[in-house]
Amino acid sequence: MPDDPSNYVRQREKGSRDVSYPAAPEPLAVPVYDNHCHLEIADGDDGGLSLDQQLERALDVGIAGVVQAGGDIDSSRWSADAAARHPRVLAAVAIHPNEAPVYEKAGRLDEAIAVIDELAAQPRVRAIGETGLDFFRTGEDGRGAQFRSFEAHIALAKKHRVAMQIHDRDAHQAVLDTLERVGAPEKTVFHCFSGDAEMARYASERGYYLSFAGNVTFKNAQNLRDALAVASLDRIMVETDAPFLTPAPFRGRPNAPYLVPVTVRFMAEELGLDVDALCAQLAATTVGVYGPF
């Protein structure tokens, strides 16, 4: 039996992606980091990019490093191994909330969390993630497993004194309530922040970090731009969630860390900031959360 009993989310989404990568944008003068990506999905695929190719392309446009995130046993092991081998990669490891009910049904959720615990002890694993709650893909029957997994991951982030990357889809209040009830890790990051301005204010007040992905550029994502406008500047970061959420005008094509400059420049324009100044702040915040690369 393979380590991962499902992986259905990645297989389905990967199979629907256009394999044509956009042209590289103009490089950033001040380097930044992609603080959440899934480079294992494209690695070795026909038309995809290897990890080395991803990192080379990223460096060419001013992306100094990436945080490679796991979502199951296999991808978390891949992430930890990539971080151990590459000086421009740090890792996050976790059981994704949509995978938690699958592991539980197989009687393996406790085993899976134990694997994450073991991986989190490695020096270049700097976050537990992505974990959280997803009420979009998982119905009522799977939410108990999601809550149990989320709380176990919160405990692991505290145990290992690392950051936590939260996946929150259609579950804003439940995620916030869980953090209040259990107690959030010191460095809590809302990966691919999907809330509104009110949630951004609430999160900033509590010291949480908000990571914005390429969907902040989408025409139908005014809520994200409103959130960006009110978030504390020292609490925002940038990510790709590659190969997903490719920024406009490349929406629908595969995403990669080398496209971060597109999102950064959009964010700078929205905030009325100099691009170099925003880059310096984003880089400082990222290193402050995850530690040096």
C-alpha positions in Angstrom: 0.0 0.0 0.0 1.5 3.4 -1.0 2.2 6.0 1.8 -0.5 8.3 0.4 -3.9 6.6 0.3 -5.5 9.4 -1.8 -3.6 12.4 -3.3 -6.8 12.9 -5.3 -6.7 16.7 -5.0 -3.3 17.0 -6.7 -3.9 14.3 -9.3 -7.2 15.9 -10.4 -5.9 19.5 -10.5 -2.6 18.5 -12.0 -4.3 16.7 -14.8 -6.3 19.7 -15.8 -3.4 22.2 -16.1 -1.9 23.7 -19.3 1.7 22.7 -19.4 2.8 25.8 -21.2 4.8 28.1 -18.8 4.6 31.9 -19.3 7.6 34.0 -20.3 9.8 35.2 -17.4 8.9 38.7 -16.1 11.4 41.5 -15.5 13.7 40.6 -12.6 13.2 42.2 -9.2 16.1 44.4 -8.0 15.6 43.4 -4.4 15.2 39.7 -3.9 12.1 38.2 -2.3 10.9 34.6 -1.4 8.1 32.5 -2.4 6.8 31.3 0.9 4.4 28.5 -0.3 4.7 26.3 -3.3 4.2 22.7 -4.4 7.1 22.0 -6.7 6.8 18.2 -6.4 3.7 18.3 -8.6 5.6 19.4 -11.7 8.8 17.6 -10.9 9.5 14.9 -13.6 6.2 15.5 -15.5 6.2 15.7 -19.3 6.5 19.5 -20.0 7.1 20.2 -16.4 10.2 21.7 -14.6 12.6 19.9 -12.4 13.3 21.3 -9.0 16.7 22.5 -10.2 15.1 24.2 -13.2 12.5 25.9 -10.9 15.1 27.2 -8.6 17.3 28.5 -11.5 14.4 30.3 -13.1 13.4 31.8 -9.8 16.9 33.1 -9.0 17.2 34.6 -12.5 14.2 37.0 -11.6 15.2 37.8 -8.0 13.4 35.0 -6.1 16.1 34.0 -3.6 14.4 31.0 -2.1 11.1 29.0 -1.7 9.2 27.3 1.1 8.1 24.0 -0.3 4.9 22.8 1.3 3.6 19.2 1.8 0.1 18.0 2.1 0.4 14.3 2.7 3.1 11.8 3.7 4.7 11.5 0.3 4.9 15.2 -0.5 6.0 16.1 3.0 8.9 13.7 2.7 9.7 15.1 -0.7 9.6 18.6 0.7 11.9 17.8 3.7 14.4 16.0 1.3 14.4 19.0 -1.1 15.2 21.4 1.7 18.0 19.1 3.0 19.6 19.1 -0.5 19.0 22.6 -1.7 20.2 25.8 0.1 17.4 27.9 -1.5 14.6 25.6 -0.2 13.0 25.4 3.2 10.2 22.9 3.9 6.7 22.8 5.5 5.2 19.4 6.3 1.7 18.5 7.1 -1.4 16.5 6.3 -3.7 18.7 4.2 -7.2 19.1 5.6 -8.8 17.3 2.6 -6.4 14.4 3.1 -7.1 14.0 6.8 -10.5 12.3 6.5 -9.0 9.9 3.9 -6.2 8.9 6.3 -8.6 8.6 9.1 -10.9 6.3 7.0 -7.9 4.1 6.3 -7.1 4.0 10.0 -3.8 5.9 9.4 -4.3 9.5 10.6 -2.4 9.0 13.8 0.4 7.3 11.9 0.5 10.1 9.3 0.7 12.8 12.0 3.5 10.8 13.7 5.4 11.0 10.4 4.9 14.8 10.2 6.2 15.0 13.8 9.3 13.1 12.8 9.9 15.2 9.7 9.4 18.5 11.6 12.5 17.7 13.7 14.7 18.2 10.7 16.6 21.5 10.8 15.5 22.8 7.4 11.8 22.0 8.1 10.6 25.4 9.3 6.9 25.1 9.2 3.9 22.8 9.8 1.8 23.2 6.7 -0.4 23.2 5.0 -3.0 22.4 7.7 -6.3 23.9 8.6 -9.9 23.4 7.5 -11.6 23.1 4.2 -15.4 23.1 4.1 -15.5 23.4 0.3 -14.3 20.0 -0.7 -14.9 18.1 2.6 -18.5 17.5 3.8 -19.9 17.2 7.3 -18.8 13.6 7.6 -15.1 14.5 7.2 -15.0 17.6 9.4 -14.3 15.8 12.6 -11.1 14.4 11.1 -10.1 17.8 9.9 -10.5 19.4 13.3 -8.6 16.6 15.0 -5.8 16.9 12.4 -5.7 20.7 12.6 -5.4 20.7 16.4 -2.7 18.0 16.2 -0.7 20.1 13.7 -1.1 23.2 15.9 0.5 21.2 18.8 3.3 20.1 16.5 4.1 23.7 15.5 4.4 24.6 19.1 6.4 21.5 20.0 9.0 22.2 17.3 8.8 26.0 17.6 8.3 26.5 13.9 5.7 28.5 11.9 2.3 27.1 10.8 0.9 27.5 7.4 -2.9 27.5 7.4 -5.2 26.3 4.6 -8.5 28.0 5.0 -11.3 27.5 2.4 -14.9 28.4 3.2 -14.0 27.9 6.9 -12.9 31.4 8.1 -14.7 31.5 11.4 -14.1 27.9 12.3 -10.3 28.4 11.7 -10.2 31.6 13.8 -12.3 30.0 16.6 -10.0 27.0 16.7 -6.9 29.2 17.0 -8.5 31.2 19.8 -9.7 28.1 21.6 -6.5 26.0 21.3 -4.0 28.9 21.1 -2.2 29.8 17.9 1.5 29.1 17.4 3.7 32.2 17.7 4.1 32.4 13.9 0.8 31.6 12.2 0.5 32.2 8.5 -2.7 32.3 6.5 -1.4 30.7 3.3 -3.2 32.0 0.2 -5.3 34.4 2.3 -8.9 34.2 1.2 -10.7 36.4 3.6 -11.9 40.0 3.5 -10.8 43.3 5.0 -12.5 42.6 8.3 -10.7 39.3 8.7 -7.4 40.9 7.6 -7.8 43.5 10.4 -8.7 40.8 12.9 -5.7 38.6 11.9 -3.3 41.5 11.9 -4.4 42.5 15.4 -3.6 39.1 16.7 -0.2 39.0 15.1 -1.1 36.5 12.3 0.6 36.7 8.9 -1.2 37.0 5.7 0.3 35.5 2.5 -1.0 36.7 -0.8 -0.9 34.6 -3.9 -1.6 35.3 -7.6 -5.3 35.3 -7.1 -5.0 38.8 -5.6 -4.7 39.9 -9.3 -8.0 38.3 -10.4 -10.8 40.6 -11.4 -13.3 38.8 -9.2 -11.0 39.1 -6.1 -11.7 42.5 -4.8 -12.0 41.1 -1.3 -8.3 40.2 -1.4 -7.3 43.6 -2.6 -9.4 45.1 0.2 -7.7 42.8 2.7 -4.3 43.7 1.3 -5.1 47.4 1.8 -5.8 47.1 5.5 -3.3 44.4 6.5 -0.3 45.4 8.6 2.6 45.9 6.2 4.9 43.9 8.4 2.5 41.0 8.5 2.2 40.3 4.7 4.1 37.9 2.5 3.9 36.7 -1.1 3.6 33.2 -2.5 2.7 31.3 -5.7 0.9 28.2 -4.4 2.5 26.9 -7.6 1.5 25.2 -9.8 -1.9 26.8 -9.0 -3.3 30.4 -8.9 -1.1 31.8 -11.7 -1.5 35.6 -11.6 -3.2 37.6 -14.4 -2.6 37.9 -17.3 -1.5 34.3 -17.2 -4.4 32.8 -15.3 -5.1 29.2 -16.3 -1.5 28.4 -17.1 0.9 26.6 -14.7 2.4 28.8 -12.0 6.0 28.7 -10.7 8.2 30.7 -8.3 9.7 32.7 -11.2 6.3 34.4 -11.6 6.4 36.0 -8.1 7.5 39.4 -9.6 4.1 39.7 -11.4 2.2 39.4 -8.1 4.7 41.6 -6.2 4.5 44.4 -8.7 0.7 44.2 -8.6 0.7 44.4 -4.8 3.1 47.4 -4.8 0.8 49.3 -7.2 -2.3 48.4 -5.1 -0.5 49.6 -1.9 1.0 52.7 -3.6 4.5 51.6 -2.6 7.9 51.5 -4.4 8.5 48.0 -5.6 12.0 47.8 -4.1 10.7 49.0 -0.7 7.9 46.4 -0.7 10.4 43.7 -1.7 12.7 44.6 1.2 9.7 44.4 3.6 8.5 41.1 2.2 11.9 39.5 2.4 12.5 40.7 6.0 9.1 39.3 7.1 9.6 36.0 5.4 13.0 35.4 7.0 11.6 36.6 10.3 8.9 33.9 10.1 10.9 31.0 8.7 14.5 31.8 9.6 17.5 32.2 7.3 17.8 30.0 4.2 
